[in-house]
Amino acid sequence: MKNISKNPMFRYLILLTICSTVGLQTWRTLFNNFSVEIVNLNGYQIGVIQSVREIPGFLALLVIFFLLIIKEHLLSALSILILGLGIALTGFLPFYQGVILTTLIMSFGFHYYETTNQSLTLQYFGEKISPWVFGKQRSLAAATNIIVGISIFFLTPVFSYKQIYIFFGLIIVAASLWALTKNPVDKKIIPQHKKIIFKKKYSLYYFLTFMAGARRQIFIAFAIFLMVKKFNFSVQEITILFVINNIVNYFLSPIIGKSIIKFGERKVLSLEYFSLIFIFFAYAMVQTKMIIAIIYILDHIFFNFAIAIKTYFQKIGEPKDIAPSMAMGFTINHIAAVVLPVIGGYLWMLDYRIPFIAGACFSIISLIAVQKIKYK
């Protein structure tokens, strides 16, 4: 694995992944306070903005058409540039429509980079290496999250929201401009199809990707809400859990990647889905604050096992199908993001346990489906 760090594409993607993480973490950390204290948004408006944030992920399929006019590594750098601009502009538009606009700009940059990053990683690193590369990216992203969080903690008493947005946004823009001048391309890499790819033999990959998106939305939309609403977690306690999660993931993500290489996608995903059955039931049934905190940390750890879905596609997919299939997968993953929060919110009003029981059922279905994984 040591020689991988000398690979130009590896260094290129690591830098851009760090930039992507800085942008998203800055937005997440400041969003609620900025929206309430500066923009004076109400709950409905914040909900609309959170929904708008998912639209670019749903439209990730459009990446295929952008690849008709721009090389994929340049699209990655350009996406980070757009992300940085979205962050930098946020403080200049402190009103409802302005936040929607900057959120869309930021989100398009983030989601389109994530799509091309997955594609380039699978193209440039073989089946025995790509899980480790994904794990390394997530490990460094966890470390970056901690650094950004600490930085914002110390910056907010001294600087305005506008100044902090500009600071982080310009750092991202500067790094993306540097990346736009680089060419890490290996000419031996097989050219990608520049059209929509939807094949029957990829149906299991599509299904697992959709189910992963559904599980992700239950985690994002309802897990923390449960902790705050039912167990009265304070902002400080949630922050501590966030830091613990990122420290754990910094060390575990590379190990998860190596485990996929050693044991294969079927076994790793089976462990994830089997464990999630109990985790989701625990969310629904546990009444102890400490135990629910442990469950949340475990949930966050298993979230990283989804790397195996991408590396599974690498083993069954045609080399020319990687870029369009990653774009298709990202769109499928975000179908759940558009539908589930609304349905889950309604079910929550009936009984808060229903969304988590649904998550356990999703995990059972996924566990059954993953047993069908077969390689070439």
C-alpha positions in Angstrom: 0.0 0.0 0.0 3.0 2.3 0.6 3.6 2.8 -3.2 0.0 4.0 -3.7 0.8 7.3 -2.0 3.2 8.1 -4.9 0.3 7.6 -7.4 -0.5 11.1 -8.9 -4.3 10.3 -9.0 -4.2 9.1 -5.3 -2.6 12.4 -4.2 -5.0 14.4 -6.4 -8.1 12.7 -5.0 -6.9 12.9 -1.4 -6.4 16.7 -1.7 -9.8 17.2 -3.3 -11.5 14.8 -0.7 -10.1 16.9 2.1 -11.4 20.1 0.4 -14.8 18.4 -0.1 -14.9 17.5 3.6 -13.9 21.0 4.7 -16.7 22.5 2.6 -19.5 20.2 3.8 -18.4 20.3 7.4 -18.2 24.1 7.4 -21.7 24.2 6.0 -23.1 21.7 8.5 -21.5 23.3 11.5 -22.6 26.8 10.8 -25.9 26.3 9.0 -28.4 26.1 11.9 -26.8 29.0 13.9 -26.4 31.2 10.8 -30.0 30.4 9.7 -31.5 31.4 13.1 -29.2 34.2 14.3 -28.5 36.0 11.0 -31.2 35.0 8.5 -34.0 34.5 11.0 -35.4 31.4 9.2 -38.3 29.4 10.6 -38.5 25.6 10.9 -40.4 25.2 7.6 -37.8 27.2 5.7 -34.9 25.2 7.2 -36.7 22.0 6.2 -37.1 23.3 2.6 -33.4 24.1 2.5 -32.4 20.7 3.7 -34.6 19.1 1.0 -33.1 21.4 -1.6 -29.6 20.3 -0.5 -30.4 16.8 -1.7 -31.6 17.8 -5.2 -28.0 17.8 -6.7 -27.5 14.2 -5.5 -30.7 13.2 -7.2 -29.4 14.9 -10.4 -25.9 13.2 -10.2 -26.8 11.3 -13.4 -26.2 14.6 -15.3 -22.4 14.0 -14.6 -22.5 11.7 -17.6 -23.4 14.5 -20.0 -20.8 16.9 -18.5 -18.2 14.2 -19.3 -19.0 14.8 -23.0 -17.3 18.2 -22.8 -14.8 17.9 -19.9 -12.3 15.3 -18.6 -13.4 13.6 -15.4 -10.5 14.7 -13.3 -11.1 18.3 -14.3 -14.8 17.9 -13.5 -13.7 16.8 -10.0 -11.6 19.9 -9.5 -14.3 22.1 -11.0 -16.8 20.6 -8.6 -14.6 21.5 -5.7 -14.3 25.0 -7.1 -18.1 25.3 -7.2 -18.3 23.9 -3.7 -15.8 26.6 -2.4 -17.7 29.4 -4.2 -21.0 28.3 -2.6 -19.4 28.4 0.8 -17.6 31.7 0.3 -20.8 33.4 -1.0 -23.1 32.2 1.8 -22.3 35.2 4.1 -23.0 37.6 1.3 -26.6 36.5 0.9 -28.2 36.4 4.4 -31.8 36.0 3.3 -34.0 32.9 2.6 -33.7 32.8 -1.2 -29.9 33.6 -0.9 -29.4 30.6 1.4 -31.3 28.4 -1.0 -29.1 29.6 -3.8 -25.8 29.1 -2.0 -26.9 25.8 -0.7 -27.6 24.6 -4.2 -24.3 25.8 -5.4 -22.4 24.2 -2.6 -24.4 20.9 -2.9 -23.9 20.6 -6.7 -20.1 20.9 -6.1 -20.1 18.4 -3.3 -22.3 15.8 -4.9 -20.7 16.0 -8.3 -17.2 15.6 -6.7 -18.4 12.6 -4.7 -19.7 11.0 -7.9 -16.4 11.5 -9.9 -14.3 10.6 -6.9 -16.0 7.2 -6.7 -15.6 6.7 -10.4 -11.9 7.7 -10.6 -11.0 5.6 -7.5 -12.5 2.5 -9.1 -10.9 3.2 -12.5 -7.4 3.9 -11.2 -7.1 1.4 -8.4 -7.6 -2.4 -8.7 -9.9 -4.7 -6.8 -7.2 -5.4 -4.2 -6.4 -1.7 -3.6 -9.6 0.4 -4.1 -11.2 -0.6 -0.7 -8.1 0.6 1.1 -8.1 3.8 -0.9 -11.8 4.5 0.0 -11.0 3.7 3.6 -8.0 6.1 3.6 -10.2 8.8 2.1 -12.8 8.3 4.8 -10.1 8.2 7.5 -8.7 11.6 6.4 -12.2 13.0 6.0 -12.8 12.1 9.7 -9.6 13.8 10.8 -10.6 16.9 8.6 -14.0 17.0 10.3 -12.4 17.3 13.7 -10.0 20.0 12.6 -12.7 22.1 11.0 -14.9 21.7 14.1 -12.2 22.8 16.4 -11.2 25.7 14.1 -14.8 27.0 13.9 -15.1 26.6 17.7 -12.2 29.1 18.1 -13.0 31.3 15.1 -16.7 32.1 15.9 -16.0 34.2 19.0 -13.6 36.4 17.0 -14.9 36.6 13.5 -18.3 37.0 11.9 -20.2 34.2 10.0 -19.5 36.0 6.8 -15.7 36.1 7.5 -15.6 32.5 8.4 -17.5 31.4 5.3 -15.1 33.5 3.2 -12.0 32.0 4.9 -12.9 28.4 4.4 -14.5 29.0 0.9 -11.3 30.7 -0.4 -9.1 27.9 0.9 -11.2 25.4 -1.0 -11.2 27.6 -4.1 -7.4 28.0 -4.0 -6.9 24.3 -3.7 -9.3 23.6 -6.6 -7.5 26.2 -8.8 -4.2 24.3 -8.1 -5.9 21.0 -9.0 -7.2 22.4 -12.3 -3.5 23.0 -13.3 -2.6 19.3 -12.7 -2.9 16.3 -14.9 -2.8 13.0 -12.9 -4.3 11.1 -15.8 -2.9 7.7 -16.8 -3.4 7.3 -20.5 -3.6 3.5 -20.1 -6.9 3.8 -18.3 -9.9 2.5 -20.3 -12.1 5.4 -21.7 -15.5 5.6 -20.1 -18.9 5.5 -21.8 -20.5 8.9 -22.2 -24.0 7.8 -22.0 -26.6 6.5 -19.4 -25.9 2.9 -18.5 -28.6 0.8 -17.0 -28.1 -3.0 -17.2 -29.9 -6.0 -15.8 -26.7 -7.6 -14.6 -26.1 -4.5 -12.3 -29.6 -4.9 -10.7 -28.2 -6.1 -7.4 -25.8 -3.2 -7.2 -28.7 -0.8 -7.9 -30.9 -2.4 -5.2 -28.2 -2.4 -2.6 -27.4 1.2 -3.4 -31.0 2.2 -3.0 -31.3 0.4 0.3 -28.1 2.0 1.5 -29.6 5.4 0.7 -32.8 4.5 2.7 -30.7 3.4 5.7 -28.6 6.6 5.5 -31.8 8.8 5.5 -33.2 7.1 8.6 -29.8 7.6 10.3 -29.5 11.3 9.3 -33.1 12.3 9.7 -34.2 10.5 12.8 -31.3 9.2 14.9 -30.0 12.5 16.2 -33.6 13.9 16.4 -34.5 10.9 18.7 -31.5 11.6 20.9 -32.4 15.3 21.3 -36.2 14.8 21.5 -36.5 11.7 23.7 -33.2 11.6 25.6 -32.6 15.4 25.9 -29.0 15.3 24.5 -27.5 18.8 24.7 -25.5 20.5 22.0 -22.3 19.8 23.9 -23.2 16.1 24.2 -24.0 15.7 20.5 -20.7 17.5 19.8 -18.8 15.1 22.0 -20.4 12.1 20.2 -19.5 13.7 16.8 -15.8 14.0 17.9 -15.8 10.4 19.2 -17.3 9.2 15.9 -14.6 10.9 13.8 -11.8 9.7 16.0 -13.0 6.1 15.8 -13.5 6.4 12.0 -10.1 7.9 11.5 -8.6 4.6 12.8 -11.3 2.1 11.7 -11.9 3.2 8.1 -8.6 1.9 6.7 -9.2 -1.4 8.6 -12.7 -1.7 7.0 -11.1 -1.2 3.6 -8.5 -4.0 4.3 -11.3 -6.2 5.6 -13.1 -5.9 2.3 -9.9 -7.0 0.5 -9.4 -9.9 2.9 -12.9 -11.3 3.4 -14.9 -10.0 0.4 -17.9 -7.8 -0.1 -20.5 -10.5 0.8 -19.1 -11.2 4.2 -18.5 -7.5 5.1 -22.0 -6.4 4.0 -23.6 -9.3 5.7 -22.0 -8.2 9.0 -23.2 -4.7 8.4 -26.8 -5.6 7.7 -27.0 -8.3 10.4 -25.7 -5.7 12.9 -28.0 -3.0 11.7 -31.1 -5.2 12.4 -30.2 -5.0 16.1 -29.1 -1.3 15.9 -32.4 -0.1 14.4 -34.4 -2.2 16.9 -32.3 -0.7 19.7 -33.2 2.8 18.5 -36.8 1.8 18.8 -36.6 0.0 22.2 -33.7 1.3 24.3 -34.6 3.7 27.1 -31.1 4.4 28.5 -29.2 7.5 27.4 -25.8 5.9 27.6 -26.8 2.9 25.6 -28.4 5.0 22.9 -25.1 7.0 22.6 -23.2 3.7 22.1 -25.8 2.6 19.5 -25.3 5.9 17.6 -21.5 5.4 17.5 -21.9 1.8 16.3 -24.4 3.0 13.7 -21.9 5.5 12.4 -19.1 2.9 12.2 -21.3 0.5 10.1 -22.1 3.4 7.8 -18.6 3.1 6.4 -19.2 -0.5 5.3 -21.1 0.8 2.3 -17.7 1.1 0.6 -18.2 -2.6 -0.2 -21.1 -1.8 -2.5 -18.9 0.3 -4.8 -16.1 -2.3 -4.8 -18.6 -5.0 -5.5 -19.6 -3.1 -8.7 -15.9 -2.9 -9.6 -15.7 -6.7 -9.7 -18.8 -7.3 -11.8 -18.9 -4.2 -14.0 -17.5 -3.5 -17.4 -14.5 -1.2 -17.1 -16.1 1.3 -19.5 -19.3 1.4 -17.4 -17.7 2.7 -14.2 -18.3 6.5 -14.6 -21.9 6.3 -15.8 -22.7 3.6 -13.3 -21.4 5.6 -10.3 -23.5 8.5 -11.5 -26.5 6.2 -11.8 -25.8 4.8 -8.4 -25.6 8.2 -6.8 -29.0 9.2 -8.3 -30.6 5.9 -7.1 -29.1 6.4 -3.6 -30.7 9.8 -3.4 -34.2 8.7 -4.4 -34.6 7.7 -0.8 -33.4 11.1 0.3 -36.3 12.8 -1.5 -39.0 10.4 -0.3 -38.2 8.9 3.1 -37.9 12.0 5.3 -41.4 13.0 4.4 -42.9 9.5 4.9 -40.8 8.8 8.0 -41.8 12.1 9.5 -45.5 11.2 9.1 -44.9 7.8 10.6 -42.9 9.4 13.5 -46.0 11.4 14.4 -47.9 8.2 14.8 -45.1 6.4 16.8 -41.4 7.4 16.9 -40.4 3.7 16.8 -42.0 3.0 13.3 -39.1 4.6 11.2 -36.5 2.6 13.1 -38.5 -0.7 12.9 -38.8 0.0 9.1 -35.0 0.4 9.1 -34.6 -3.0 10.7 -36.9 -4.5 8.1 -34.8 -2.8 5.4 -31.7 -4.4 6.9 -33.3 -7.8 6.9 -34.1 -7.4 3.2 -30.6 -6.2 2.4 -29.1 -9.1 4.4 -31.1 -11.5 2.2 -30.2 -9.7 -1.0 -26.5 -9.5 -0.3 -26.2 -13.3 -0.2 -26.8 -13.2 -4.0 -23.4 -11.4 -4.5 -21.5 -13.4 -7.1 -18.4 -12.3 -8.9 -17.3 -12.9 -12.5 
